[in-house]
Amino acid sequence: MDTRRKVLIGALVLHRLENDPDLQVAGGLARWLKFELPRFLVRDADKELFADLLAKPPAFANTHQGDMER
């Protein structure tokens, strides 16, 4: 059951990133993931799985680094 929950939440996150026209949701989510994923992923193979997401520029031009540390 735990694996299924992880897969479903991951599917929701990826769906929002790819399809949500509301930049407040998808843009903020992409910005948060770009900040958190490099610290969370420890295996090189896992990092490679998200290379496309991590390579994308931030969704907002006026991103403040301090906002991510809250």
Secondary structure, DSSP 8 states (H G I E B T S, - for coil): -HHHHHHHHHHHHHHHHHH---HHHHHHHHHHHHHHHHHH--SHHHHHHTHHHHHS--S-TT--HHHHT-
